[in-house]
Amino acid sequence: MTQQRRHELIIEQISQNGFATIDELVEHFNVTPQTIRRDLNQLAKQQKIRRHHGGAGLNSSTVNTDYQTRKILNGEAKKRIAQAIAEMIPNGSSLFINIGTTTETIAKALMKHKNLQVVTNNLQVAAILSTKEDFSVMIAGGKIRHKDSGVIGEATEHFIRQFSMDFGIIGISGIDSTGSLLDFDYHEVKVAQAIIENSREVILAADYSKFGRNAMVRLGNISQANHFFTDKEPPVEIQQIMDEHKVSLHKA
């Protein structure tokens, strides 16, 4: 395989998954880690990708991957994370659930529970959970974002702040090396901040592709979570922050 063709396939793989580690690319292309590092450095220099410690991600910090693509990306990892979170939630709990394809997968994993009280700004989550007669599901008012049926805006944030829930389940677009939680929509971030502030325990859910992924709006920091559910070992920098702030790691 020529270097040019390998570069094209690397970009394609990163575009599909949002992030690719050096180890994954080494295994996929059957080349040395040094070769992949050179490839990634060259592509980053050409501004085709964004280089991160241990891998590379999408170059854009302003535009998220489209919703239908995100629904199928890392699907198995999301299911494992969702099941692990569901096992932690007792029957009869009250929950915030925010926008995201990961949180939609979590909603499906909660369907065997009983008597859950749910407040959400995600119409997809509401549609999933409202089929259970013993669940109470409340939808935050606001503006519907057509691309993913998320509800956002000042009215949404105000609604969220009327409640104090047992758990706040948060999905996120990116986590940088400082532990900052990143997303693409300022209005969505304001709602997520309100969820964090009004939850007794904050559960952050993110698969490995979110490590090092860039987005332009800072939601908060991983140190604000009580529990972090993911599918692979976080980078060392992230683990140090979690250890310092006593954030429990759950690896599905």
Secondary structure by P-SEA (a helix, b strand, c coil): ccaaaaaaaaaaaaaacccccaaaaaaaacccaaaaaaaaaaaaaaccccccccccccccccccccaaaaaacaaaaaaaaaaaaaaaccccccccccccaaaaaaaaaaccccbbbbbbccaaaaaaacccccbbbbbbbccccccccccccaaaaaaaacccccbbbbbbcccccccccccccaaaaaaaaaaaaaccbbbbbbcccccccccccccccccccccccccccccaaaaaaaaaabbbbbcc
